[in-house]
Amino acid sequence: MEHSKPSEEKLSSREKAANEQNRQDNIKADNLLPSFARRDGVLFETTRLVGRRLSMDDVDALYAVYGDAEAMRWVGDAQPLTRAQWVEVTYNNYTSRGYGMTALVERQTGAVVGFCGLVHPGGQEDAELKYALRREYWGKGLATEAASAMLDYGVRTVGSTRIIATVAPEHARSQRVLLKAGMTQLATRQNDDGTFTEIFALSIGPPL
């Protein structure tokens, strides 16, 4: 006895139903994941910027920042990073915490203009805001735009109740960025080498 085969019309309907179910399942799955794990990789959008998860396609564009000693002067230990180093650090953060650094994309041109994110240097408890832009994008208010959006992401999506930022005392421009983004100056820390660092913080809820 020959078994009848499903008609093309019925098969198409089943496929459509399966595709729709998969789409709904993906939406549910996305809503259970932190934004860094969402399929489109987008964390936030502002008037001029899109903050999204880094990809290997960003290596050359981001190296214009990471490999620039002047742009990195106020970030970390002020040493430019190699491609391998930033890829390793970033993806380790994605894996261990679900968040890390993001690419900053200019909406108008689609160009990667810098990076911004939340990290935990040396395994510290507080999330720390970091950002840097390609030099040709300095002085346009993009740092404040990115920092404000990242802080909002940290509070609303990650659930952080305290985010800090560290700035050299002589870096007045960055201090203005942090104040405009909603952070407050908390303390001055003396480092092991005798230099000083200004500590800024955004705290949500009772003081910690």
N, C-alpha and C positions, 0 to 999 in steps of 0.2 A: 504494500500500500504506500503510495507516494504522499509524503507530507507536504501540505501546502505551505508556501513561503509567504511571509508578510508582504503586503503590497508596499510599493514605494511611498504611497501617501501615508500609510500607517507608520512605516519606518521613520519617515520624516517627522511625523508628529511625536513619536517617541524620542527622537533625537532632540527635538526642540524642547520637550519637557525635561529631558535629562540636562540639557544645556542651561535651562532656566534654573533647575535645582542646583546645579553646580555654581551658578552665579550667586544664588541666594546663600549657599553654603560659604562661598568666598567672602561675601559681605559679613556674615556672622563671624567667620574666622578673623577677618581684619579687625572687627570691633573688639575682639578679645586680645589683640596684640598691641604692644606699645607702638606708637607712631613710627618709630624707626624700623619696625618690621613690616609696615604696610607695603603692599605690593607696588604702589606708585612711588614709595620712598619719600614723599613730601611731608615735611613736619609743619611748615607754616608758609603763609604767603602774606606779603605786605604790599604796600602801594608800588614799590619798585623792585622787590626781591622775592625769590622763592628759595626757601631753605629745604634742601633735600639730602637724603642719605648719599654718601660718597660712593662712587663706582670707579672701576679701573679706567674708565674713559676720562676721568678727571685728572689723571696723573700729571700730564704735562701742564694743564692750566693751573692746578694747585701748586705745582712745583715752582711756578712763578712767584708764589708767596712763600712757601716753605723753604725754598732755596735762596731767598733774598735776605741777607744778613740784616739789612736796614729795616725791612718789614718785620723781621722776627726779633728785632732788638728788644721789644717789650714783652715777648712771649716766652715763657719757660725760662731756660737758662741762656737765652739769647743766641743760641747756636742754631744755624740753619740745619734742617733735617734732610736726609736723603730720601729718595722716592720709597725705597724699601722700608725705611724707618716709619714714615707716616702711614704707609699702608698697614704695616704690622700693628702699630699702636692703635689705629682707628678700628681695625677689624677685631682686635682683642677686646676693645671696649664694647663694640656691638655684641660680641658673643657673651661677655661676662655680665654686662649691665643692661643691654638692650638699647643703649644710646651712647653717643660720643660726639665727634665732630661732624659737621655737615657742610656741604657745598653751598655757597651763596651764589645764586644765579640771577643776573639782571633780567627782569621780565621783558624789557623792551628789545634787547639784543640776543638773549639766550646765552650770553657769555658768563663764564664762571669768574666772579670778581674777587672771591676770597673764601674764607671759611669761618664758621662760628659753631660753638658747641658747649656741652657740659662734660667735664672730665673730673677725675679724682687723682691728681698727682700724688705719687707715692702711696696710693691706697688710702688717702685721707677720707674722713667720713663725709665732710661737706662736698657737695657738687660745686665745681668752680667754673665760672664763665670764662671762656677764652674766645678770642676772635682776632682776625687779621685780614687786611684787604690788600690787593695789589696797589702799588703806589699811585697809579694813575687814577684810582678811585678814592683817594684820600680827600678829605675836606668837603664832601658832598652830603654829609648826614647819613650815609649808608650804615656806618658803624652803629649809630644810635638806633636806627631802624631795625637792624639785625639783632642787636643786644636786647632790645625791648621784646621782640618776638620770641627770642630764645628763652628769656626769663619767663614769659607767659607760658610757653610750652613746658618748661620745667615744672612750673607750679600746677598747671591744669592737667597735663598729660602724664608726666613722670610722677607727680605727686610730691615733689620736693617741698619741704617747709622752710628750708634755708639754703640759699645759694650765695656763694662768696665770689669775689674777684680780687686779684692782687695787682697792684700797680706801683711802679717806681714813683717816688715823691716828685721827681722832676718831670714826669709825664703828665702835664696838666691837661692835655687834650683828651687823653683816655679817661682821666678822672671826670671831666665834664660829660663824656659819653655815658659813664656809669650813673652819674647823678641824674641826667636826663632820662635814663632808662628806668629810674625808680629805685636805685640802690642808695644806701646811706653810708657815709664814711664811719667805720667802726673803730679802728685802732691803727697804731703804727707798730710794726714788728721789726725788731733788730735781728738781722740775719747773722749766721756764723762768721761771715767774712767782714762784718762790721757795717755793711750797708743796711739800708732800711727799706721796708715795703709797706705801702699803705693798704689796709684791708677794708674792702667795701662789702656790704652784705644786703641781701633781701631776705627778710624773715616773714613767714606767714604764721599767724597764730601766736600763742604765748611765747615770750622771749625764751631762747634756749641758753 
